[in-house]
Amino acid sequence: MKFCSNCGGAVLSRVPPGDSLPRHVCDACGSIHYVNPKLVLGAIPEWEGRLLLCRRAIEPRYGYWTLPAGFMENGETAAEAAARETLEEAGARVELLAAFSMISVPYVNQVHVFYRARLLDLEFKPGVESLEVALFEEAKLPWKDIAFRTVGVTLKHWCADRARGTFTFHAEDIK
Amino acid sequence: MKFCSNCGGAVLSRVPPGDSLPRHVCDACGSIHYVNPKLVLGAIPEWEGRLLLCRRAIEPRYGYWTLPAGFMENGETAAEAAARETLEEAGARVELLAAFSMISVPYVNQVHVFYRARLLDLEFKPGVESLEVALFEEAKLPWKDIAFRTVGVTLKHWCADRARGTFTFHAEDIK
């Protein structure tokens, strides 16, 4: 049972007039409550060829390694969200470079976007959502302990692009 | 006054423990109702150097021209959303090519993403949200009657990239 955020009435699943899909419609006031995918924004912070990863202190994937990333907030740009999450999770200040990957994950209703980034100093330290933060050489990236598939895919593209000498934007899906 | 979608209780603005921003928190059950930016997905459908635009039959910007685009739905990928909106608004079937632009619009809490696309046939026709649909040569694009700044920015990048002979990805903000 769900309730209407506008009037507190009961929300039912129903196809509104002119629409093609069932929506959450309030039985009392008629409000339609759309539910849309969420954006997760992150960075790929680099320092002299090494990449900064965070080991997660929270579920899901407690103890696994990830790029700093999190839900974009209202009122900020994609780049601001990536820089904020990097500061919150890794205590790291970065200069954001180009957008690098955009990966749809329809089974969790998310789109993950990562920017390349240049770490500005080595004063990073774990935020409350991280157990530790560390720089990894490409040959020592913890491939078997990566928290999320979007992070693994992004790291693979980064390594391949770096080997080729050119970074390009990658848009793809994980289904 | 807002109500909790989980229990129907009163929702207040409050900073939850461990957080740094005020959230919509239910005074009765404690649920936190996060509000995040929405993704708008669209296409830049091309046919022999001409671009397909739709003239809007709905507000906002009734009567102005736009690329086919709309809110991404749960359960679909970014590319699927772009193709669906193109079919819904322009009755047009496309082969989606590369992601082309990603533009943050923080003052409306949206991120707009456009894919380049190849129109598969000329059987397009306006959907219920469009007054008309037409192909425009680059020299005849209706610059003064474009509905949204993200569409104008995307069209400008498309024309500049085409003149240069190379299409690249563009990430930017409108503030």
Interface residues (C-beta under 8 A of the other chain):
Chain A: K2 F3 C4 S5 N6 C7 G8 V11 G18 L21 H33 Y34 V35 N36 P37 K38 L39 F71 M72 E73 N74 G75 E76 T77 A78 A79 E80 A98 A99 M102 S104 P106 N109 V111 V113 Y115 V128 T168 F169 A171 D173 K175
Chain B: K2 F3 C4 S5 N6 C7 G8 V11 G18 L21 H33 Y34 V35 N36 P37 K38 L39 F71 M72 E73 N74 G75 E76 T77 A78 A79 E80 A98 A99 M102 S104 P106 Y107 N109 V111 V113 Y115 V128 T168 F169 A171 D173 K175
